[in-house]
Amino acid sequence: MVDLSPHRMVTGWVAITLMLLAAMAGCAQSGSRPQAEHSTPASSATPVEPPESKPPARPSVAQRCSEPRLSAAREVGLRASDGTKIFGAELGSGPRGLVLLHTSMSTGLCGWSPAMLWLADAGFHVFAIDSRCSGYSQCKTGEGLDLDLLAATDWLRSRGAETVIAVGGSQGSSVALATAARPDHDLDAVVALSGGWPHEFYTGPDASRDPVALARRVDVPVLYVSALGDVAVPQQEYRALFRATASQGTDYIALKGSGHAMSLLGYFERSRFFRTDFLDFLGAHSVR
């Protein structure tokens, strides 16, 4: 016989309620356990690094100079003795080395792009450089352009050049003269196209503020070239440098008309000066 008394019914409902509460608590615990087991402390999480962005590729010499024919030019990086990084472009090969030095306020070695091609075709081992603070070269200090030429000369020698001639335009020719006045240079000759006083670029021992006195120290042949109509370089200044340079083989050529620095070479395939005097001077002071 079933007991339906109020006391029994209340007791049964209490038991059922307690059983339901226990079941709900167990489900909650079992449901939360996987989350606790797989959670990782925030302090041990590995941060996600953003993808590295590569700098854009530097244009080649041919692209930079807008001269497709310079695609054969080999890019060169070297250091001057004071640690400054110098950039250059090499074209051609062989024992007859040429270092080409550009003007100030220019596009760097690209100012020589037509001449590089013609000189390499003429059999010269051509090395055009960006002087410090120009082009791709470092601007560690504005002084020491003569150190750039010393480094370029040594580099050409290491590449098999038996003779090295520095060819400079405007500021570049002043740098070449200043370097040739140093006791530690290794040049065989200099071509100075529209150059000026070399003392501003001389960092060697016994620095002299007298440009003529400094020119007297130049102990290699120099071809001085200027245009009669060039107002940037007074003719008397150039003639004074020529007279002070007593090296055997030194010459001075005054071209008619106007023109400055590399433009004095004119259109290389047509210019009489380029085909005769300039190439003759280079040939006379290079190995045969």
Residue, then its C-alpha position, 0 to 999 in steps of 0.5 A: m500500500v502506497d503511503l501518500s501522507p503529506h510528510r512523505m510527499v514533502t520528503g520525496w520532493v526534497a530528495i528529488t530537488l537535491m538530486l537535480l541540484a547535484a546533477m546540475a553542479g556536476c554538469a557545470q564542472s565537467g563542462s568547464r574542465p576542458q577550458a581549464e585544461h587547454s588554457t595558456p597563461a598570458s605571460s607564456a604566450t608567444p607574440v606574433e611578429p609582423p612580417e618584415s618589410k624589405p626596402p625597395a631595391r636600389p636602381s642599377v647604374a643603367q637605370r639610375c643614369s638612364e643609359p641602357r648601355l651601362s647594363a654591363a657596368r659592375e657596381v663597386g663598394l669600397r671604404a676610404s681610409d677614414g671609413t667613409k663608404i664610397f660607391g663606384a661603377e666599373l666598366g672594361s678591364g685591363p692594365r690601363g686604369l682610369v678613375l673618373l671624378h665628377t663635378s659638384m652639384s651633379t648627378g654623381l658618376c652619371g655625369w660620366s656615363p657617355a664617356m665611360l662607354w667610349l673610354a671602355d671601348a678605347g681599351f681602358h679599365v674605367f672606374a667612375i665613383d660617387s665622391r662622398c656626399s654624392g650619389y650612393s656614397q656615404c656623407k660621413t664628412g664633407e672633407g676628404l675627397d682626396l681620400d676617396l681618390l686614393a681608395a679608388t686608385d688602390w682598388l683599381r691596382s688590386r684589379g690589375a691596373e698597372t697605370v692609373i690616371a685620374v680624370g676630373g671635371s671642375q671640382g673633380s679635377s681640383v680633387a685630382l690635383a690635390t691628390a697628386a700633391r700628396p706624398d702618398h698618392d699612386l697616380d701616373a697622370v692627371v687630366a684636369l677639365s675646367g679645374g680650380w685651386p686644389h688647396e680646398f680638397y687637400t688633406g695631406p701633411d703640410a697643408s698649404r693655403d697657397p694653391v700655387a705652392l701646392a701645385r708645385r708638389v704635383d709630380v706627375p704629368v697633368l693635362y690642363v684643359s679649359a674653354l676660353g669662354d668658360v666664366a666659371v674658371p678664370q683663365q689666369e687661374y688655370r695658367a698659374l696652375f699650369r706654370a707651377t706644375a713642372s712635371q715633365g709631360t704637363d700641357y695646357i690646352a685652351l679650347k675655343g668657345s664655351g663649355h665646362a668640365m665633362s662637356l669639353l669632351g663634346y660629342f665623343e665620336r665627333s670631337r677632334f679634341f677627344r679623338t686626338d689630344f685627350l686620348d693621346f695624353l691617356g695613351a702616352h701615360s698608360v702601359r702599352 
